Amino acid sequence: REKAEQAIWNRLQHLKALKARRLKARVPLHIGVLGCMAERLKEKILHKEKLVDIVAGPDAYRDLPRLLAVAESGQQAANVLLSLEETYADILPVQTSAGGATAFVSIMRGCDNMCSYCIVPFTRGRERSRPIASILQEVKMLSDQGVKEVTLLGQNVNSFRDMSEVQFQSAAPPVLSRGFSTVYRPKPGGLRFAHLLDQVSRIDPEMRIRFTSPHPKDFPDEVLQIIQERHNICKQLHLPAQSGSTRVLEAMRRGYTREAYLELVQHVRDCIPGTGSLWFGLTLTVIVSYCLFCVSVTGVSLSSDFIAGFCGETEEDHQQTVSLLREVRYNVGFLFAYSMREKTRAYHRLQDDVPADVKRRRLEELIAVFREEAARANGAVVGRSQVVLVEGPSKRSPSELCGRNDGNIKVIFPDVEIEDAEGKALVRAQPGDYVLVKVTSASSQTLKGVPLCCTTLSRSAAC
């Protein structure tokens, strides 16, 4: 996004003074820009004030030792070539945040959807997926390190297709969500996302599994069924709509209508419904009595992306997006004003004709409606209890802890002594613990509550 690139330019200016000081001290500082922006703006980055020494595209990380050696010799070094095969499957990352409760695992790279506003296919290349064996190895490593939540990452994560095993290369292509289409032909062969979810969720029953970012077209019933069945796959889905107007969706080349999207939302909610209330028994050490706490399971939590002011968007189109936000009532939203990107189909075929002030006004309206509806959605759990994965102290108060529930909503609660998962001692919850929290208040962004006891995912599933 344009805003992200501007942040990089600002950061480079801050580093400029540091580099100058290091040169005077004869301790040279080498600065590199890596990733999509490096691939897209190689010439501009290298030539702008000669500040950057190394430019490496998203498929050139293996070449970093050579690039660094070139920079050490006093020359600028660059490699922005895209690859059709590179997935970094055999390179497991080093976890620098020791003791962290959450981690991300990249399962695929690139995108084939070619939405007219999006530059990703041009900066990250075509879709290619890691072998499942490599992914399972990394998730197992994270489990052994004590990580309690893994998010599977990909630009179009649910179109995952592992072609590394010969016996699965002739498998039939998956069926798209009803009413959805693609700009490319169906791709036969390979192990699909449902198989990957099945295998990953079996590694550690106490590890939560999430995934992002998917495309709405790739939600076959097999995927929805396994999400519903497995207690450690979070009942939280990202369904990026981008617009509520069928006319704008067609200009965006999203491959679906407003009606098809809403039908998918209803189908998702039918397949992953709330299952009522789960009850936990808890022996209170101080009172020496047996109590019951109700854990609310409120169904699937939905998040989405929206673009305000896309090419040709009318006020009527905008109001259709407003009405979609109200009708679906998302728990989490990512909303942006449209910014034209070079290389995209929109850049070559469409006109960025919505004035900047109109984009800002429409974005502000979308944000206001989203927050209003999200506050209502989150308010539905007030008075109920949620299983929360503790991530650490709250940023606003050292006397409070912060974590997230199954729906990926932030939950804040006091850092006080509570019973451990066995009901045998009083403890303070630590990062990586699951805590049963009774929700006392809610906003569009956050839930607040009081901790009841420590628990486990398996125990909540058994109840």
C-alpha positions as CSV (number, residue, x, y, z in Angstrom):
1,R,0.0,0.0,0.0
2,E,1.1,3.6,-0.6
3,K,1.0,4.4,3.1
4,A,3.4,1.6,3.9
5,E,5.8,2.7,1.3
6,Q,5.8,6.2,2.6
7,A,6.7,4.9,6.0
8,I,9.8,3.3,4.5
9,W,10.9,6.5,2.9
10,N,10.5,8.3,6.2
11,R,12.5,5.6,8.0
12,L,15.3,5.9,5.4
13,Q,15.5,9.6,6.1
14,H,15.9,8.9,9.9
15,L,18.7,6.5,9.0
16,K,20.5,9.1,6.8
17,A,21.9,11.0,9.8
18,L,22.9,7.8,11.5
19,K,24.8,6.7,8.4
20,A,26.6,10.0,8.2
21,R,27.8,9.8,11.8
22,R,29.0,6.2,11.3
23,L,31.0,7.3,8.2
24,K,32.8,10.0,10.3
25,A,33.6,7.4,12.9
26,R,34.9,5.1,10.1
27,V,32.5,2.4,11.1
28,P,30.4,2.1,8.0
29,L,26.6,1.4,8.2
30,H,25.0,-0.6,5.3
31,I,21.3,-0.1,4.7
32,G,19.2,-2.5,2.8
33,V,15.6,-2.5,1.6
34,L,14.0,-5.9,1.2
35,G,10.7,-7.2,-0.2
36,C,7.9,-6.0,-2.5
37,M,8.9,-2.3,-2.4
38,A,12.4,-3.2,-3.3
39,E,11.2,-5.1,-6.4
40,R,8.9,-2.3,-7.5
41,L,11.2,0.7,-7.0
42,K,14.7,-0.7,-7.4
43,E,16.0,2.2,-9.5
44,K,14.4,5.0,-7.4
45,I,15.7,3.4,-4.1
46,L,19.2,3.0,-5.3
47,H,19.6,6.4,-6.9
48,K,17.7,8.6,-4.3
49,E,20.5,10.3,-2.4
50,K,22.6,7.1,-2.7
51,L,21.4,6.2,0.8
52,V,20.6,2.5,0.2
53,D,23.4,-0.1,-0.3
54,I,21.3,-3.3,-0.8
55,V,18.1,-3.9,-2.6
56,A,16.6,-7.4,-2.5
57,G,13.2,-8.5,-3.9
58,P,11.0,-11.0,-2.1
59,D,12.5,-14.0,-3.9
60,A,16.2,-12.9,-3.5
61,Y,16.7,-13.5,0.2
62,R,19.0,-16.5,-0.4
63,D,21.3,-14.1,-2.3
64,L,21.8,-11.8,0.7
65,P,25.3,-13.1,1.6
66,R,26.6,-12.1,-1.8
67,L,24.7,-8.8,-1.8
68,L,26.2,-8.0,1.6
69,A,29.7,-8.9,0.3
70,V,29.3,-6.5,-2.6
71,A,28.1,-3.7,-0.2
72,E,31.2,-4.3,2.0
73,S,33.3,-3.6,-1.1
74,G,31.8,-0.1,-1.4
75,Q,29.3,-0.8,-4.2
76,Q,25.5,-0.9,-4.4
77,A,24.0,-4.4,-4.8
78,A,20.6,-5.4,-6.1
79,N,18.7,-8.6,-6.9
80,V,14.9,-8.2,-7.6
81,L,14.3,-11.2,-9.8
82,L,11.1,-13.0,-9.2
83,S,11.0,-16.8,-9.1
84,L,8.3,-19.4,-10.1
85,E,9.7,-21.9,-7.6
86,E,11.1,-20.1,-4.5
87,T,9.1,-20.8,-1.4
88,Y,11.9,-20.9,1.2
89,A,10.5,-24.3,2.3
90,D,13.9,-25.5,3.7
91,I,14.7,-22.4,5.6
92,L,13.1,-22.3,9.1
93,P,13.0,-18.9,10.7
94,V,14.7,-18.2,14.0
95,Q,12.2,-17.0,16.7
96,T,13.8,-13.8,18.1
97,S,11.0,-13.2,20.6
98,A,11.8,-15.9,23.1
99,G,8.8,-17.1,25.1
100,G,6.3,-15.5,22.6
101,A,2.8,-17.0,22.7
102,T,2.1,-16.5,19.0
103,A,3.9,-17.0,15.7
104,F,3.4,-16.7,11.9
105,V,4.1,-19.5,9.4
106,S,4.3,-18.7,5.7
107,I,2.7,-21.5,3.6
108,M,2.7,-19.9,0.1
109,R,3.9,-17.0,-1.9
110,G,2.5,-14.9,-4.7
111,C,-1.0,-14.5,-6.1
112,D,-2.8,-15.4,-9.4
113,N,-6.1,-13.5,-8.8
114,M,-5.1,-10.3,-10.7
115,C,-7.6,-8.0,-9.0
116,S,-7.5,-4.7,-10.9
117,Y,-6.4,-2.6,-7.9
118,C,-3.7,-4.9,-6.6
119,I,0.0,-4.9,-7.2
120,V,0.9,-8.1,-5.4
121,P,1.0,-10.4,-8.5
122,F,3.6,-8.0,-10.0
123,T,5.8,-7.6,-6.9
124,R,5.5,-11.2,-5.5
125,G,4.9,-13.2,-8.6
126,R,2.7,-16.2,-9.2
127,E,1.2,-18.5,-6.6
128,R,3.5,-21.4,-5.3
129,S,3.0,-23.4,-2.1
130,R,5.4,-24.9,0.3
131,P,5.4,-28.7,0.7
132,I,3.1,-29.7,3.6
133,A,5.9,-31.7,5.2
134,S,8.0,-28.5,5.5
135,I,5.1,-26.6,7.1
136,L,4.4,-29.3,9.6
137,Q,8.0,-29.4,10.6
138,E,7.9,-25.7,11.3
139,V,4.7,-25.8,13.3
140,K,6.0,-28.8,15.3
141,M,9.2,-26.8,16.1
142,L,7.0,-23.9,17.3
143,S,4.9,-26.2,19.4
144,D,8.1,-27.6,21.0
145,Q,9.1,-24.0,21.8
146,G,5.9,-23.4,23.7
147,V,4.1,-21.3,21.1
148,K,0.3,-21.5,21.6
149,E,-1.0,-19.9,18.5
150,V,0.1,-20.1,14.9
151,T,-1.3,-18.1,12.0
152,L,-0.8,-19.6,8.5
153,L,0.1,-16.8,6.1
154,G,-0.3,-16.4,2.3
155,Q,-1.6,-13.8,0.0
156,N,-4.4,-16.2,-1.0
157,V,-3.9,-18.8,1.7
158,N,-6.9,-21.0,1.0
159,S,-5.9,-21.6,-2.6
160,F,-2.9,-23.6,-1.2
161,R,-1.9,-26.4,-3.5
162,D,1.1,-28.6,-2.6
163,M,2.3,-30.4,-5.8
164,S,5.4,-32.0,-4.2
165,E,3.9,-35.5,-3.9
166,V,3.5,-37.3,-7.2
167,Q,0.5,-39.4,-6.2
168,F,-1.6,-36.2,-5.7
169,Q,-0.6,-34.3,-8.9
170,S,-3.6,-35.6,-10.9
171,A,-6.3,-34.7,-8.3
172,A,-9.3,-32.9,-9.5
173,P,-9.5,-29.1,-9.1
174,P,-11.6,-27.8,-6.2
175,V,-15.1,-26.5,-6.6
176,L,-15.3,-22.7,-6.1
177,S,-17.8,-21.1,-3.7
178,R,-21.2,-20.8,-5.3
179,G,-21.4,-17.7,-7.6
180,F,-17.7,-17.1,-7.7
181,S,-15.3,-17.2,-10.7
182,T,-11.6,-16.7,-11.4
183,V,-9.6,-15.0,-14.2
184,Y,-7.6,-18.2,-14.6
185,R,-8.5,-21.8,-15.4
186,P,-9.1,-24.2,-12.6
187,K,-5.9,-25.8,-11.4
188,P,-6.0,-29.6,-11.0
189,G,-3.7,-31.6,-8.8
190,G,-2.0,-31.2,-5.4
191,L,-2.9,-31.4,-1.7
192,R,-5.3,-28.7,-0.8
193,F,-5.9,-26.3,2.1
194,A,-8.4,-28.6,3.9
195,H,-5.7,-31.3,4.0
196,L,-3.2,-28.8,5.4
197,L,-5.6,-27.6,8.1
198,D,-6.3,-31.2,9.1
199,Q,-2.6,-32.0,9.5
200,V,-1.6,-28.8,11.2
201,S,-4.5,-29.0,13.7
202,R,-3.4,-32.5,14.8
203,I,0.1,-31.5,15.8
204,D,-0.8,-29.9,19.2
205,P,-4.4,-29.9,20.6
206,E,-3.4,-27.0,22.8
207,M,-2.2,-24.8,19.9
208,R,-4.7,-22.5,18.3
209,I,-4.6,-22.3,14.4
210,R,-5.6,-19.2,12.4
211,F,-5.0,-18.4,8.8
212,T,-5.0,-15.2,6.6
213,S,-5.5,-13.8,4.1
214,P,-8.0,-15.9,2.1
215,H,-10.0,-15.1,-1.0
216,P,-13.8,-15.7,-0.6
217,K,-13.9,-17.9,-3.7
218,D,-11.9,-20.7,-2.0
219,F,-14.1,-21.8,0.8
220,P,-15.3,-25.3,-0.1
221,D,-17.4,-27.2,2.4
222,E,-14.4,-29.4,3.3
223,V,-12.6,-26.4,4.7
224,L,-15.7,-25.1,6.6
225,Q,-16.3,-28.6,8.0
226,I,-12.9,-29.1,9.4
227,I,-13.0,-25.6,11.0
228,Q,-16.2,-26.5,12.7
229,E,-14.9,-29.9,13.8
230,R,-11.5,-29.0,15.3
231,H,-11.6,-27.3,18.7
232,N,-8.1,-25.7,18.1
233,I,-8.9,-24.1,14.7
234,C,-10.3,-20.7,15.5
235,K,-13.8,-20.0,14.5
236,Q,-12.7,-16.7,12.9
237,L,-12.6,-16.1,9.2
238,H,-11.3,-13.2,7.1
239,L,-13.7,-12.6,4.1
240,P,-12.4,-9.6,2.2
241,A,-15.3,-8.0,0.5
242,Q,-13.6,-4.8,-0.8
243,S,-16.9,-3.3,-1.9
244,G,-20.6,-3.8,-1.4
245,S,-21.5,-2.8,-5.0
246,T,-21.7,-5.5,-7.7
247,R,-20.7,-2.9,-10.3
248,V,-17.6,-1.9,-8.4
249,L,-16.7,-5.5,-7.7
250,E,-16.8,-6.2,-11.4
251,A,-14.4,-3.3,-12.0
252,M,-12.2,-4.7,-9.3
253,R,-12.2,-8.1,-11.0
254,R,-13.1,-9.8,-7.8
255,G,-15.1,-12.6,-9.4
256,Y,-18.3,-12.4,-7.4
257,T,-21.4,-10.3,-6.9
258,R,-22.8,-8.7,-3.8
259,E,-25.4,-11.4,-3.7
260,A,-22.9,-14.2,-4.0
261,Y,-20.8,-12.8,-1.2
262,L,-23.8,-12.5,1.1
263,E,-24.8,-16.1,0.3
264,L,-21.3,-17.2,1.2
265,V,-21.5,-15.3,4.6
266,Q,-24.8,-17.0,5.4
267,H,-23.4,-20.4,4.4
268,V,-20.4,-19.9,6.6
269,R,-22.6,-19.0,9.5
270,D,-24.7,-22.0,8.9
271,C,-21.7,-24.3,8.8
272,I,-19.9,-22.8,11.8
273,P,-22.8,-21.9,14.2
274,G,-22.6,-21.0,17.8
275,T,-22.9,-24.2,19.9
276,G,-24.6,-22.6,22.9
277,S,-22.8,-22.5,26.2
278,L,-20.0,-24.7,27.7
279,W,-19.9,-25.2,31.4
280,F,-16.7,-25.5,33.5
281,G,-16.5,-26.8,37.0
282,L,-14.2,-24.9,39.3
283,T,-13.3,-25.5,42.9
284,L,-12.5,-22.2,44.6
285,T,-9.6,-22.7,47.1
286,V,-10.7,-19.8,49.3
287,I,-14.4,-20.5,49.5
288,V,-14.1,-24.3,49.2
289,S,-17.2,-24.6,47.1
290,Y,-18.0,-26.0,43.6
291,C,-19.0,-23.4,41.1
292,L,-20.0,-23.4,37.4
293,F,-18.8,-20.9,34.8
294,C,-20.4,-20.7,31.4
295,V,-18.2,-20.3,28.3
296,S,-20.1,-18.7,25.5
297,V,-19.5,-20.0,22.0
298,T,-21.1,-17.3,19.8
299,G,-20.4,-18.7,16.3
300,V,-18.0,-17.6,13.7
301,S,-16.2,-14.2,14.0
302,L,-15.8,-12.3,10.6
303,S,-13.4,-9.7,9.5
304,S,-13.0,-8.0,6.1
305,D,-11.2,-5.5,3.9
306,F,-12.8,-2.5,2.2
307,I,-11.6,0.1,-0.3
308,A,-13.3,3.5,-0.3
309,G,-13.3,5.5,-3.5
310,F,-12.3,3.0,-6.1
311,C,-12.3,4.1,-9.8
312,G,-15.8,5.1,-10.9
313,E,-17.4,4.5,-7.5
314,T,-20.6,6.6,-7.2
315,E,-22.4,7.7,-4.1
316,E,-24.9,4.9,-4.7
317,D,-22.0,2.3,-4.8
318,H,-20.7,3.8,-1.6
319,Q,-24.0,3.4,0.2
320,Q,-24.2,-0.2,-0.9
321,T,-20.9,-0.8,0.9
322,V,-22.3,1.0,3.9
323,S,-25.3,-1.3,3.9
324,L,-23.1,-4.4,3.5
325,L,-21.2,-3.4,6.6
326,R,-24.5,-3.1,8.5
327,E,-25.9,-6.3,7.1
328,V,-22.9,-8.6,7.9
329,R,-21.8,-6.8,11.1
330,Y,-18.1,-7.7,11.1
331,N,-16.1,-8.1,14.3
332,V,-12.9,-6.7,12.7
333,G,-12.4,-4.4,9.7
334,F,-9.5,-3.1,7.6
335,L,-10.6,0.0,5.7
336,F,-8.6,2.1,3.3
337,A,-9.0,4.9,0.8
338,Y,-8.1,3.8,-2.7
339,S,-4.6,4.8,-4.0
340,M,-3.7,4.0,-7.6
341,R,-0.6,1.7,-8.0
342,E,1.5,1.5,-11.1
343,K,1.6,-1.8,-13.0
344,T,-2.0,-2.7,-12.0
345,R,-4.8,-3.2,-14.5
346,A,-6.6,-0.2,-12.9
347,Y,-3.6,2.0,-13.7
348,H,-3.7,1.0,-17.4
349,R,-7.5,0.6,-17.9
350,L,-9.4,2.8,-15.4
351,Q,-9.4,6.4,-14.2
352,D,-8.8,7.4,-10.6
353,D,-11.7,9.8,-10.8
354,V,-13.0,10.0,-7.2
355,P,-11.6,13.2,-5.6
356,A,-9.3,12.8,-2.6
357,D,-11.7,14.7,-0.2
358,V,-14.6,12.5,-1.3
359,K,-12.5,9.4,-0.7
360,R,-11.6,10.7,2.8
361,R,-15.3,11.4,3.6
362,R,-16.4,8.0,2.4
363,L,-13.7,6.3,4.3
364,E,-14.7,8.1,7.5
365,E,-18.3,7.0,7.0
366,L,-17.3,3.4,6.5
367,I,-15.1,3.5,9.6
368,A,-17.9,5.0,11.7
369,V,-20.5,2.4,10.5
370,F,-18.0,-0.4,11.0
371,R,-17.2,0.7,14.6
372,E,-20.9,1.0,15.4
373,E,-21.8,-2.5,14.1
374,A,-18.6,-4.0,15.6
375,A,-19.5,-2.5,19.0
376,R,-22.9,-4.2,18.8
377,A,-21.4,-7.5,17.7
378,N,-18.9,-7.4,20.6
379,G,-21.5,-6.3,23.0
380,A,-23.4,-9.5,22.5
381,V,-20.8,-11.4,24.6
382,V,-21.0,-9.0,27.6
383,G,-21.9,-11.1,30.7
384,R,-20.6,-14.3,29.0
385,S,-17.2,-16.0,29.5
386,Q,-14.5,-16.4,26.8
387,V,-11.3,-18.5,26.6
388,V,-8.5,-16.0,26.2
389,L,-4.9,-16.7,25.2
390,V,-2.7,-14.4,27.3
391,E,-0.1,-12.5,25.2
392,G,1.4,-10.2,27.9
393,P,0.8,-7.0,29.9
394,S,-1.6,-4.4,28.6
395,K,0.1,-1.5,26.9
396,R,-2.0,1.0,28.9
397,S,-1.7,-0.5,32.4
398,P,1.0,-2.8,33.9
399,S,-1.7,-4.1,36.4
400,E,-3.7,-5.6,33.5
401,L,-3.1,-8.4,31.1
402,C,-4.0,-8.5,27.4
403,G,-4.9,-11.5,25.2
404,R,-7.3,-12.6,22.4
405,N,-10.3,-14.8,22.4
406,D,-11.1,-17.4,19.7
407,G,-12.6,-14.6,17.5
408,N,-9.3,-12.7,17.6
409,I,-10.8,-9.9,19.6
410,K,-8.5,-8.2,22.2
411,V,-9.5,-8.9,25.8
412,I,-8.2,-6.9,28.7
413,F,-8.5,-8.1,32.3
414,P,-6.8,-7.5,35.8
415,D,-3.5,-9.3,36.5
416,V,-4.6,-11.0,39.8
417,E,-4.3,-14.4,41.3
418,I,-6.6,-17.1,39.9
419,E,-6.9,-20.8,40.1
420,D,-4.6,-22.9,37.9
421,A,-6.0,-25.3,35.3
422,E,-6.0,-28.1,37.8
423,G,-7.8,-26.1,40.5
424,K,-5.0,-26.9,42.9
425,A,-3.3,-23.6,43.5
426,L,-3.6,-19.8,43.0
427,V,-1.4,-18.5,40.2
428,R,-0.8,-15.4,38.1
429,A,-1.5,-15.9,34.5
430,Q,1.5,-15.9,32.2
431,P,1.9,-15.3,28.4
432,G,0.8,-18.5,26.7
433,D,-1.8,-19.4,29.3
434,Y,-5.4,-19.9,28.5
435,V,-7.6,-18.0,30.9
436,L,-11.4,-18.1,31.3
437,V,-12.6,-14.4,31.4
438,K,-16.1,-13.1,32.1
439,V,-16.7,-10.2,29.8
440,T,-18.0,-7.1,31.6
441,S,-17.8,-4.4,28.8
442,A,-17.2,-4.1,25.1
443,S,-16.2,-1.5,22.5
444,S,-15.7,-1.9,18.7
445,Q,-12.1,-2.9,19.3
446,T,-11.8,-4.4,22.8
447,L,-13.5,-6.5,25.4
448,K,-12.8,-6.1,29.1
449,G,-13.5,-8.6,31.8
450,V,-12.6,-10.3,35.0
451,P,-10.5,-13.6,35.1
452,L,-12.1,-16.7,36.5
453,C,-9.5,-19.4,36.2
454,C,-6.8,-20.8,34.0
455,T,-8.0,-23.5,31.6
456,T,-7.0,-25.5,28.5
457,L,-8.3,-25.8,25.0
458,S,-8.9,-29.5,25.4
459,R,-10.9,-29.0,28.6
460,S,-13.1,-26.4,27.0
461,A,-13.7,-28.7,24.0
462,A,-14.5,-31.7,26.3
463,C,-17.1,-29.6,28.1
